[in-house]
Amino acid sequence: MAVFIALLRAINVTGTGTLPMKDLKAACEAAGLKQVSTYIASGNVVFSSGKSAAAVKDVIAGILRDRFGLTKNHTMIRTPSDLAKVIARNPFADAAADHPNWVLVNFLEARPPAGAASALAGYSGPERLHLDGTHLYIDYTQGVGRSKVTPAFLEKALSVPSTGRNWNTTLKLLEMARAIES
């Protein structure tokens, strides 16, 4: 059995994609996923399965669509090893230690097209951005609330769906996944 972390996009954000985590957990268990746990209400599911990453992504997409009527949500799947690499490669470790709620990792559904890095490099604001494969690190140096680096900005710049998690959440998800592995 492999352990996976599912990061759901647009769950319980500003009134869209409303989904109680206890209902999501129950639906995942009913679909055959094992050792299912959720973390906070933003769509984080940690579980084990004998299926591949692509297969569990399809299972969760089906649950969102068929059980909850959510058709515009994307699911990013990562393994504990993937998350450990994301944490180790954080170019803003100083900021993560100082203000972890303002350091986000955006998990991308796929590698962005070649021009994405240039589009991000052209941004001039107080935030620091670093694209690394299918992950975008953002240090919101002055907080997230008034930033112009919004989900809409990122979708346009990256041309692929993504979902962000703050540094504390990213660390917690790895901790939860490692607990299942042991």
VOSE-619222 format. One record per residue: residue in one letter; chain; x, y, z of N, C-alpha, C, O in turn. Coordinates in steps of 0.2 Angstrom, whole numbers, plus 2048, in hexadecimal, padded with zeros to 3 digits. Atoms other than C-alpha are relative to their C-alpha. Example, Ala and Ser with C-alpha at 12.3 -4.5 7.8 and 13.67 -1.06 7.14 Angstrom:
2
+---+---+-----+-----+-----+-----+-----+-----+-----+-----+-----+-----+-----+-----+
: r : c :  nx :  ny :  nz : cax : cay : caz :  cx :  cy :  cz :  ox :  oy :  oz :
+---+---+-----+-----+-----+-----+-----+-----+-----+-----+-----+-----+-----+-----+
: A : A : 804 : 7FA : 800 : 83E : 7EA : 827 : 804 : 806 : 800 : 809 : 805 : 803 :
: S : A : 7FC : 7FA : 7FF : 844 : 7FB : 824 : 7FC : 805 : 803 : 7FF : 80B : 804 :
+---+---+-----+-----+-----+-----+-----+-----+-----+-----+-----+-----+-----+-----+
//
This chain:
182
+---+---+-----+-----+-----+-----+-----+-----+-----+-----+-----+-----+-----+-----+
: r : c :  nx :  ny :  nz : cax : cay : caz :  cx :  cy :  cz :  ox :  oy :  oz :
+---+---+-----+-----+-----+-----+-----+-----+-----+-----+-----+-----+-----+-----+
: M : A : 804 : 7FA : 800 : 800 : 800 : 800 : 804 : 806 : 800 : 809 : 807 : 804 :
: A : A : 7FD : 7FA : 801 : 806 : 811 : 7FB : 7FC : 805 : 804 : 7F6 : 805 : 805 :
: V : A : 803 : 7FA : 7FC : 803 : 821 : 805 : 800 : 806 : 7FB : 804 : 807 : 7F8 :
: F : A : 801 : 7FB : 804 : 7FC : 830 : 7FC : 7FD : 806 : 804 : 7FA : 805 : 809 :
: I : A : 803 : 7FA : 7FD : 7F8 : 842 : 800 : 7FC : 803 : 7FA : 7FF : 805 : 7F5 :
: A : A : 804 : 7FD : 805 : 7E9 : 849 : 7F6 : 7FF : 808 : 802 : 7FD : 809 : 808 :
: L : A : 801 : 7F9 : 7FF : 7E9 : 85C : 7F5 : 7FA : 803 : 7FB : 7FB : 803 : 7F5 :
: L : A : 805 : 7FE : 804 : 7D8 : 862 : 7EF : 7FF : 808 : 7FF : 800 : 80B : 804 :
: R : A : 800 : 7F9 : 802 : 7D6 : 873 : 7E6 : 7F9 : 802 : 801 : 7F4 : 7FF : 7FF :
: A : A : 806 : 7FC : 800 : 7C8 : 87F : 7EA : 7FB : 7FC : 805 : 7F5 : 7FC : 803 :
: I : A : 805 : 803 : 7FB : 7C0 : 876 : 7F9 : 7FF : 804 : 806 : 804 : 807 : 809 :
: N : A : 801 : 7FC : 7FB : 7B8 : 880 : 806 : 803 : 807 : 800 : 805 : 80A : 805 :
: V : A : 7FD : 7FA : 801 : 7BF : 890 : 7FF : 7FB : 805 : 7FE : 7F7 : 804 : 7F9 :
: T : A : 805 : 7FA : 801 : 7B4 : 8A0 : 800 : 7F9 : 7FD : 7FE : 7F6 : 800 : 7F9 :
: G : A : 807 : 802 : 802 : 7A4 : 896 : 7FF : 800 : 7FB : 7FA : 7FA : 7F9 : 7F9 :
: T : A : 800 : 805 : 806 : 7A9 : 88B : 7F0 : 802 : 7F9 : 802 : 806 : 7F9 : 807 :
: G : A : 7FE : 807 : 7FF : 7AB : 878 : 7F0 : 7FF : 7FE : 807 : 804 : 7FB : 80A :
: T : A : 802 : 802 : 7F9 : 7A3 : 876 : 801 : 800 : 7F9 : 801 : 7FC : 7F5 : 7FE :
: L : A : 7FF : 807 : 7FF : 7A8 : 865 : 808 : 802 : 7FF : 807 : 808 : 800 : 808 :
: P : A : 7FE : 802 : 7F9 : 7A8 : 85F : 81A : 805 : 7FB : 7FF : 804 : 7F6 : 7FC :
: M : A : 7FB : 805 : 800 : 7B8 : 855 : 81D : 7FE : 7FA : 802 : 801 : 7F4 : 800 :
: K : A : 803 : 806 : 7FE : 7AF : 848 : 826 : 7FD : 7FC : 7FB : 7FD : 7F6 : 7FA :
: D : A : 804 : 804 : 806 : 7A4 : 844 : 817 : 805 : 7FE : 7FB : 805 : 7F9 : 7F8 :
: L : A : 7FB : 802 : 804 : 7B4 : 844 : 80C : 804 : 7FA : 802 : 805 : 7F6 : 7FE :
: K : A : 7FC : 806 : 7FD : 7BD : 838 : 817 : 7FB : 7FA : 7FF : 7FE : 7F5 : 7FD :
: A : A : 804 : 805 : 801 : 7AE : 82D : 817 : 7FF : 7FD : 7F9 : 7FF : 7F7 : 7F8 :
: A : A : 801 : 802 : 807 : 7AC : 82D : 804 : 807 : 7FD : 7FE : 806 : 7F8 : 7FA :
: C : A : 7F9 : 803 : 802 : 7BF : 829 : 802 : 800 : 7F9 : 803 : 802 : 7F5 : 7FF :
: E : A : 800 : 807 : 7FD : 7BD : 81A : 80E : 7FB : 7FC : 7FC : 7FD : 7F6 : 7FB :
: A : A : 804 : 804 : 803 : 7AE : 814 : 805 : 802 : 7FE : 7F9 : 800 : 7F9 : 7F6 :
: A : A : 7FD : 802 : 806 : 7B8 : 815 : 7F5 : 806 : 7FB : 800 : 809 : 7FA : 7FB :
: G : A : 7FA : 805 : 7FF : 7C5 : 809 : 7FC : 806 : 803 : 802 : 80B : 7FF : 803 :
: L : A : 7FA : 7FE : 7FE : 7D2 : 815 : 801 : 801 : 7FE : 808 : 7FC : 7FE : 80B :
: K : A : 7FF : 802 : 7F9 : 7DA : 810 : 812 : 804 : 805 : 804 : 807 : 80A : 802 :
: Q : A : 7FD : 7FC : 7FB : 7E0 : 819 : 822 : 7FF : 807 : 7FE : 804 : 80B : 7FE :
: V : A : 801 : 7F9 : 802 : 7D8 : 829 : 81C : 7FF : 805 : 805 : 7FC : 804 : 80B :
: S : A : 801 : 7FA : 7FC : 7DA : 839 : 825 : 800 : 806 : 7FC : 803 : 807 : 7F7 :
: T : A : 800 : 7F9 : 803 : 7D6 : 84B : 821 : 804 : 805 : 805 : 804 : 804 : 80A :
: Y : A : 7FD : 7FA : 7FC : 7DF : 85B : 827 : 7FD : 806 : 7FE : 7FD : 808 : 7F8 :
: I : A : 803 : 7FA : 801 : 7D6 : 86B : 829 : 7FB : 800 : 7FA : 7FB : 7FB : 7F7 :
: A : A : 806 : 800 : 804 : 7C7 : 870 : 81E : 802 : 802 : 7F9 : 7FD : 803 : 7F5 :
: S : A : 7FE : 7FD : 807 : 7D1 : 875 : 80E : 801 : 7FA : 7FB : 804 : 7FB : 7F6 :
: G : A : 7FF : 805 : 805 : 7D1 : 864 : 806 : 807 : 7FC : 800 : 80A : 7FC : 7FA :
: N : A : 7FA : 804 : 7FF : 7E0 : 85A : 80C : 7FE : 7F9 : 802 : 7FB : 7F8 : 808 :
: V : A : 802 : 807 : 7FF : 7DE : 847 : 80C : 807 : 7FC : 800 : 80A : 7FC : 7FB :
: V : A : 7FA : 804 : 7FF : 7EC : 83B : 812 : 7FD : 7F9 : 800 : 7F9 : 7F7 : 804 :
: F : A : 803 : 807 : 800 : 7E9 : 828 : 80E : 805 : 7FB : 7FD : 80A : 7FD : 7FB :
: S : A : 7FC : 805 : 804 : 7F0 : 818 : 808 : 7FC : 7FC : 7FB : 7F6 : 7FC : 7FC :
: S : A : 804 : 803 : 805 : 7EB : 80E : 7F9 : 805 : 7FB : 7FD : 80B : 7FC : 7FC :
: G : A : 7FD : 805 : 804 : 7F1 : 7FF : 7EF : 800 : 803 : 7F8 : 804 : 800 : 7F4 :
: K : A : 801 : 7FD : 807 : 7ED : 80A : 7DF : 806 : 804 : 7FF : 809 : 807 : 803 :
: S : A : 7FB : 7FB : 802 : 7F9 : 815 : 7D5 : 7FD : 807 : 802 : 7F8 : 808 : 803 :
: A : A : 802 : 7F9 : 7FE : 7F9 : 828 : 7D8 : 7FB : 802 : 7FB : 7F6 : 806 : 7FD :
: A : A : 804 : 7FE : 805 : 7F0 : 82A : 7C7 : 7F9 : 7FD : 802 : 7F4 : 800 : 801 :
: A : A : 807 : 803 : 7FE : 7E2 : 81E : 7CD : 7FD : 803 : 806 : 7F7 : 804 : 806 :
: V : A : 803 : 7FD : 7FA : 7E0 : 826 : 7DE : 7FD : 807 : 7FE : 7F8 : 809 : 801 :
: K : A : 802 : 7F9 : 802 : 7DF : 837 : 7D6 : 7F9 : 7FF : 7FC : 7F4 : 803 : 7FD :
: D : A : 806 : 801 : 803 : 7D1 : 830 : 7CB : 7FA : 7FE : 805 : 7F4 : 800 : 804 :
: V : A : 805 : 802 : 7FB : 7C8 : 828 : 7DA : 7FD : 807 : 804 : 7F7 : 808 : 804 :
: I : A : 802 : 7FA : 7FD : 7C8 : 839 : 7E3 : 7FC : 805 : 7FC : 7F7 : 808 : 7FE :
: A : A : 803 : 7FB : 804 : 7C3 : 843 : 7D4 : 7F9 : 7FD : 7FF : 7F4 : 801 : 7FF :
: G : A : 807 : 803 : 801 : 7B4 : 836 : 7D2 : 7FC : 802 : 806 : 7F6 : 803 : 806 :
: I : A : 804 : 7FE : 7FA : 7AF : 839 : 7E4 : 7FE : 807 : 800 : 7F8 : 808 : 802 :
: L : A : 802 : 7F9 : 800 : 7AF : 84C : 7E3 : 7FB : 801 : 7FB : 7F6 : 804 : 7FC :
: R : A : 805 : 7FF : 805 : 7A5 : 84B : 7D3 : 7F9 : 7FC : 801 : 7F4 : 7FF : 802 :
: D : A : 806 : 804 : 800 : 799 : 83D : 7D6 : 7FD : 800 : 807 : 7F6 : 800 : 807 :
: R : A : 803 : 800 : 7F9 : 796 : 83E : 7E9 : 7FF : 807 : 802 : 7FA : 808 : 806 :
: F : A : 801 : 7F9 : 7FD : 798 : 851 : 7EC : 7FE : 805 : 7FA : 7FD : 80B : 7FC :
: G : A : 802 : 7FC : 805 : 794 : 858 : 7DB : 805 : 806 : 7FE : 804 : 80B : 7FC :
: L : A : 7FB : 7FC : 801 : 7A5 : 861 : 7DA : 804 : 7FF : 7FA : 807 : 7FA : 7FA :
: T : A : 7FD : 802 : 807 : 7AB : 862 : 7C8 : 806 : 805 : 7FE : 809 : 803 : 7F9 :
: K : A : 7FB : 7FB : 802 : 7B7 : 871 : 7C8 : 806 : 7FF : 805 : 80B : 804 : 804 :
: N : A : 7FA : 801 : 7FC : 7C3 : 86A : 7D5 : 805 : 7FC : 7FD : 804 : 7F7 : 7FA :
: H : A : 7FA : 804 : 803 : 7D4 : 863 : 7D1 : 803 : 7FD : 806 : 803 : 7FF : 80C :
: T : A : 7FD : 804 : 7FB : 7DD : 856 : 7DB : 807 : 7FF : 7FF : 809 : 7FD : 7F9 :
: M : A : 7F9 : 801 : 801 : 7F0 : 857 : 7DD : 802 : 7FA : 805 : 800 : 7FA : 80B :
: I : A : 7FE : 806 : 7FC : 7F7 : 846 : 7E3 : 808 : 800 : 801 : 80C : 801 : 7FD :
: R : A : 7F9 : 801 : 7FF : 808 : 845 : 7EC : 801 : 7FA : 805 : 7FD : 7F8 : 809 :
: T : A : 7FD : 805 : 7FC : 812 : 838 : 7F5 : 803 : 803 : 806 : 805 : 809 : 806 :
: P : A : 7FB : 7FD : 7FB : 81B : 83A : 806 : 807 : 802 : 7FE : 809 : 807 : 800 :
: S : A : 7F9 : 7FE : 803 : 82B : 83A : 7FC : 800 : 806 : 7FC : 804 : 80A : 7FD :
: D : A : 800 : 7FA : 804 : 825 : 847 : 7F1 : 7FF : 806 : 805 : 803 : 80B : 804 :
: L : A : 800 : 7FB : 7FB : 820 : 852 : 800 : 806 : 801 : 803 : 808 : 807 : 805 :
: A : A : 7F9 : 7FF : 7FD : 831 : 84F : 808 : 804 : 804 : 7FC : 808 : 808 : 7FE :
: K : A : 7FC : 7FD : 805 : 839 : 855 : 7F8 : 7FE : 808 : 800 : 802 : 80C : 800 :
: V : A : 803 : 7F9 : 800 : 82E : 865 : 7F8 : 803 : 804 : 806 : 805 : 809 : 805 :
: I : A : 7FD : 7FC : 7FA : 833 : 869 : 80A : 807 : 801 : 7FF : 809 : 806 : 801 :
: A : A : 7F9 : 7FF : 800 : 845 : 866 : 807 : 802 : 805 : 7FB : 808 : 808 : 7FC :
: R : A : 7FD : 7FB : 806 : 846 : 871 : 7F7 : 7FD : 807 : 801 : 7FE : 80B : 7FD :
: N : A : 803 : 7F9 : 7FF : 83D : 880 : 7FF : 805 : 805 : 800 : 80A : 805 : 804 :
: P : A : 7FB : 7FB : 801 : 847 : 88F : 7F9 : 7FF : 806 : 805 : 803 : 80A : 806 :
: F : A : 802 : 7FA : 7FB : 83F : 89A : 807 : 800 : 7FD : 807 : 7FB : 7FF : 80B :
: A : A : 800 : 803 : 7FA : 844 : 890 : 816 : 800 : 805 : 806 : 7FD : 804 : 80B :
: D : A : 7FF : 7FB : 7FB : 848 : 8A0 : 81F : 7F8 : 803 : 802 : 7F7 : 804 : 807 :
: A : A : 807 : 7FE : 7FF : 836 : 8A6 : 81C : 7FB : 7FB : 803 : 7F7 : 7FD : 808 :
: A : A : 804 : 806 : 7FD : 82E : 895 : 821 : 801 : 800 : 807 : 7FD : 7FE : 80B :
: A : A : 7FE : 7FF : 7F8 : 837 : 897 : 832 : 7FD : 806 : 803 : 7FB : 806 : 809 :
: D : A : 802 : 7F9 : 7FD : 832 : 8A9 : 834 : 7F8 : 801 : 800 : 7F5 : 803 : 805 :
: H : A : 807 : 7FF : 801 : 820 : 8A9 : 82D : 7FD : 7FA : 7FC : 7FB : 7FC : 7F6 :
: P : A : 802 : 805 : 804 : 81A : 898 : 828 : 7F9 : 800 : 7FD : 7F8 : 7FD : 7F8 :
: N : A : 807 : 800 : 803 : 808 : 89C : 825 : 800 : 805 : 7FA : 7FB : 805 : 7F6 :
: W : A : 800 : 7FB : 806 : 80E : 8A9 : 817 : 804 : 7FD : 7FB : 805 : 800 : 7F6 :
: V : A : 7FC : 804 : 805 : 819 : 89C : 80E : 7FB : 7FA : 7FE : 7F9 : 7F6 : 801 :
: L : A : 805 : 805 : 803 : 80E : 892 : 802 : 804 : 7FB : 7FB : 809 : 7FE : 7F7 :
: V : A : 7FE : 804 : 805 : 812 : 883 : 7F7 : 7FA : 7FF : 7FC : 7F5 : 7FD : 7FE :
: N : A : 805 : 802 : 804 : 807 : 882 : 7E8 : 802 : 7FA : 7FC : 807 : 7F9 : 7F9 :
: F : A : 7FF : 806 : 803 : 805 : 871 : 7E2 : 7FD : 800 : 7F9 : 7F7 : 801 : 7F9 :
: L : A : 803 : 800 : 807 : 803 : 870 : 7CF : 7FE : 7FA : 7FD : 801 : 7F4 : 7FF :
: E : A : 803 : 807 : 802 : 7F9 : 863 : 7C6 : 805 : 7FD : 7FB : 805 : 7F7 : 7FA :
: A : A : 7FC : 802 : 805 : 806 : 862 : 7B8 : 806 : 805 : 800 : 805 : 80B : 802 :
: R : A : 7FB : 7FB : 801 : 816 : 86B : 7B3 : 7FD : 805 : 7FC : 7FA : 804 : 7F7 :
: P : A : 803 : 7FA : 804 : 812 : 87C : 7AC : 804 : 801 : 7FA : 80A : 7FE : 7F9 :
: P : A : 7FC : 7FF : 807 : 817 : 881 : 79A : 806 : 804 : 801 : 807 : 807 : 806 :
: A : A : 7F9 : 7FD : 800 : 828 : 888 : 797 : 800 : 807 : 802 : 804 : 80A : 805 :
: G : A : 801 : 7F9 : 7FF : 822 : 89A : 798 : 7FE : 802 : 807 : 7FE : 808 : 809 :
: A : A : 802 : 7FE : 7F9 : 81C : 899 : 7AA : 805 : 803 : 804 : 804 : 808 : 808 :
: A : A : 7FB : 7FD : 7FC : 82C : 89C : 7B2 : 802 : 807 : 7FE : 803 : 80B : 803 :
: S : A : 7FF : 7F9 : 802 : 82E : 8AC : 7A8 : 7FB : 804 : 802 : 7FC : 80A : 804 :
: A : A : 806 : 7FC : 7FD : 81D : 8B2 : 7AC : 800 : 801 : 807 : 7FF : 807 : 809 :
: L : A : 800 : 7FE : 7F9 : 820 : 8B0 : 7BE : 806 : 804 : 802 : 806 : 808 : 806 :
: A : A : 7FA : 7FC : 7FF : 832 : 8B8 : 7BD : 7FE : 807 : 7FE : 801 : 80C : 801 :
: G : A : 802 : 7F9 : 802 : 829 : 8C7 : 7B5 : 7FC : 803 : 806 : 7FA : 809 : 805 :
: Y : A : 804 : 7FD : 7FB : 81F : 8CA : 7C5 : 804 : 804 : 805 : 80A : 801 : 807 :
: S : A : 7FC : 7FC : 7FB : 825 : 8D8 : 7D0 : 7FC : 802 : 805 : 7F7 : 806 : 805 :
: G : A : 804 : 7FF : 7FA : 81E : 8D8 : 7E1 : 804 : 7FE : 806 : 80A : 7FC : 805 :
: P : A : 7FC : 802 : 7FA : 823 : 8D5 : 7F3 : 801 : 7F9 : 801 : 806 : 7F6 : 804 :
: E : A : 800 : 808 : 800 : 820 : 8C2 : 7F1 : 806 : 7FE : 7FD : 808 : 800 : 7F8 :
: R : A : 7FB : 804 : 804 : 82E : 8B6 : 7ED : 7FD : 7FA : 7FD : 7F9 : 7F7 : 801 :
: L : A : 802 : 806 : 803 : 82A : 8A9 : 7E1 : 805 : 7FB : 7FD : 80A : 7FE : 7FB :
: H : A : 7FB : 805 : 803 : 833 : 899 : 7DC : 7FD : 7FA : 7FD : 7F9 : 7F6 : 801 :
: L : A : 803 : 806 : 804 : 82D : 88C : 7CF : 805 : 7FB : 800 : 80B : 7FC : 7FE :
: D : A : 7FC : 806 : 800 : 834 : 87B : 7D1 : 7FC : 7FA : 7FE : 7F9 : 7F7 : 802 :
: G : A : 803 : 806 : 802 : 82D : 86E : 7C6 : 7F8 : 801 : 800 : 7F5 : 805 : 7FD :
: T : A : 807 : 800 : 7FF : 81B : 86B : 7CB : 7FE : 803 : 807 : 7F9 : 802 : 80A :
: H : A : 802 : 7FC : 7FA : 81C : 876 : 7DB : 803 : 807 : 7FF : 808 : 809 : 7FC :
: L : A : 7FF : 7F9 : 800 : 81C : 889 : 7DD : 800 : 802 : 807 : 7FB : 801 : 80B :
: Y : A : 7FF : 7FD : 7F9 : 823 : 890 : 7ED : 7FF : 807 : 800 : 801 : 80B : 7FC :
: I : A : 802 : 7F9 : 800 : 81C : 8A1 : 7F2 : 802 : 802 : 808 : 7FF : 7FF : 80C :
: D : A : 800 : 7FC : 7F9 : 822 : 8AC : 801 : 7FC : 806 : 7FF : 7FE : 80B : 7FC :
: Y : A : 804 : 7FA : 800 : 815 : 8B8 : 804 : 802 : 804 : 806 : 800 : 804 : 80B :
: T : A : 7FC : 7FC : 7FB : 820 : 8C4 : 80D : 7FC : 805 : 804 : 7FE : 806 : 80A :
: Q : A : 805 : 7FB : 7FC : 812 : 8D0 : 812 : 7F9 : 7FD : 801 : 7F5 : 801 : 803 :
: G : A : 807 : 803 : 7FF : 804 : 8C3 : 814 : 7FD : 7FE : 7FA : 7FE : 801 : 7F4 :
: V : A : 804 : 803 : 806 : 7F8 : 8BA : 808 : 7FA : 805 : 7FE : 7F9 : 806 : 7F9 :
: G : A : 806 : 7FD : 800 : 7E9 : 8C5 : 80B : 800 : 806 : 7FA : 7FB : 806 : 7F6 :
: R : A : 801 : 7FB : 805 : 7ED : 8D4 : 800 : 805 : 7FF : 7FA : 806 : 804 : 7F6 :
: S : A : 7FC : 801 : 805 : 7F9 : 8CC : 7F4 : 7FD : 7FF : 7F9 : 7F7 : 7FE : 7F9 :
: K : A : 803 : 800 : 807 : 7F7 : 8CD : 7E1 : 802 : 7F9 : 7FD : 800 : 7F7 : 7F8 :
: V : A : 7FF : 807 : 802 : 7FE : 8BB : 7E0 : 7FA : 7FC : 802 : 7FA : 7F8 : 808 :
: T : A : 807 : 804 : 7FE : 7EC : 8B3 : 7E0 : 800 : 7FA : 7FC : 804 : 7F9 : 7F8 :
: P : A : 801 : 806 : 804 : 7E6 : 8A3 : 7DA : 7FF : 801 : 7F8 : 801 : 7FE : 7F4 :
: A : A : 801 : 7FE : 807 : 7E0 : 8AC : 7CA : 807 : 802 : 7FC : 808 : 800 : 7F7 :
: F : A : 7FA : 7FE : 803 : 7F1 : 8B3 : 7C7 : 804 : 7FA : 7FF : 807 : 7FA : 7F9 :
: L : A : 7FC : 806 : 800 : 7FA : 8A2 : 7CA : 7FD : 7FC : 7FA : 801 : 7F9 : 7F6 :
: E : A : 803 : 804 : 805 : 7EE : 899 : 7BE : 802 : 803 : 7F9 : 803 : 7FF : 7F4 :
: K : A : 7FE : 7FD : 807 : 7F1 : 8A6 : 7B0 : 808 : 7FF : 7FF : 80A : 7FE : 7F9 :
: A : A : 7F9 : 800 : 801 : 804 : 8A6 : 7B3 : 802 : 7F9 : 7FF : 807 : 7F8 : 7FB :
: L : A : 7FD : 807 : 800 : 806 : 893 : 7B5 : 7FC : 7FC : 7FA : 7FF : 7F7 : 7F8 :
: S : A : 804 : 804 : 805 : 7F8 : 88D : 7A9 : 7FF : 7F9 : 802 : 7FD : 7F5 : 7FD :
: V : A : 802 : 806 : 7FD : 7F5 : 87E : 7B4 : 7FD : 801 : 806 : 7FF : 805 : 80A :
: P : A : 803 : 800 : 7F9 : 7EA : 87B : 7C3 : 805 : 7FF : 805 : 80A : 7FB : 805 :
: S : A : 7FC : 801 : 7FA : 7F2 : 87C : 7D4 : 7FC : 801 : 806 : 7F7 : 804 : 806 :
: T : A : 803 : 7FE : 7F9 : 7EE : 87D : 7E6 : 805 : 801 : 805 : 80A : 7FD : 805 :
: G : A : 7FB : 7FE : 7FB : 7F7 : 885 : 7F4 : 7FF : 7FD : 807 : 7F9 : 7FD : 809 :
: R : A : 801 : 802 : 7F9 : 7FB : 87F : 805 : 806 : 804 : 804 : 80C : 805 : 801 :
: N : A : 7FA : 7FD : 7FD : 805 : 889 : 812 : 805 : 7FB : 803 : 803 : 7F5 : 803 :
: W : A : 7FA : 804 : 7FE : 815 : 883 : 81A : 7FE : 7FB : 806 : 800 : 7F6 : 806 :
: N : A : 802 : 804 : 7FA : 80D : 87D : 82A : 7FC : 7FA : 7FE : 7FD : 7F4 : 800 :
: T : A : 804 : 805 : 802 : 800 : 873 : 821 : 804 : 7FB : 7FC : 803 : 7F5 : 7FC :
: T : A : 7FC : 805 : 804 : 80D : 86B : 815 : 804 : 7FC : 805 : 804 : 7F6 : 803 :
: L : A : 7FD : 804 : 7FB : 817 : 866 : 824 : 7FC : 7FB : 803 : 7FE : 7F5 : 804 :
: K : A : 805 : 805 : 7FC : 808 : 85E : 82D : 7FE : 7FB : 7FB : 7FD : 7F5 : 7FD :
: L : A : 802 : 805 : 805 : 803 : 855 : 81D : 805 : 7FA : 800 : 804 : 7F4 : 7FF :
: L : A : 7FB : 804 : 800 : 814 : 84D : 81C : 800 : 7FC : 807 : 801 : 7F5 : 806 :
: E : A : 800 : 804 : 7F9 : 813 : 848 : 82F : 7FA : 7FB : 800 : 7FC : 7F5 : 802 :
: M : A : 806 : 805 : 800 : 802 : 840 : 82C : 801 : 7FA : 7FC : 800 : 7F5 : 7FD :
: A : A : 7FE : 806 : 805 : 808 : 836 : 81D : 805 : 7FC : 803 : 805 : 7F5 : 802 :
: R : A : 7FB : 804 : 7FD : 817 : 830 : 826 : 7FE : 7FC : 806 : 800 : 7F6 : 807 :
: A : A : 803 : 804 : 7FA : 80D : 82A : 835 : 7FC : 7FA : 7FD : 7FC : 7F5 : 800 :
: I : A : 803 : 806 : 803 : 803 : 81F : 829 : 805 : 7FB : 7FD : 804 : 7F5 : 7FE :
: E : A : 7FB : 804 : 803 : 813 : 819 : 821 : 803 : 7FB : 806 : 805 : 7F6 : 804 :
: S : A : 7FC : 804 : 7FB : 81A : 813 : 832 : 7FB : 7FB : 803 : 7FE : 7F7 : 808 :
+---+---+-----+-----+-----+-----+-----+-----+-----+-----+-----+-----+-----+-----+
//
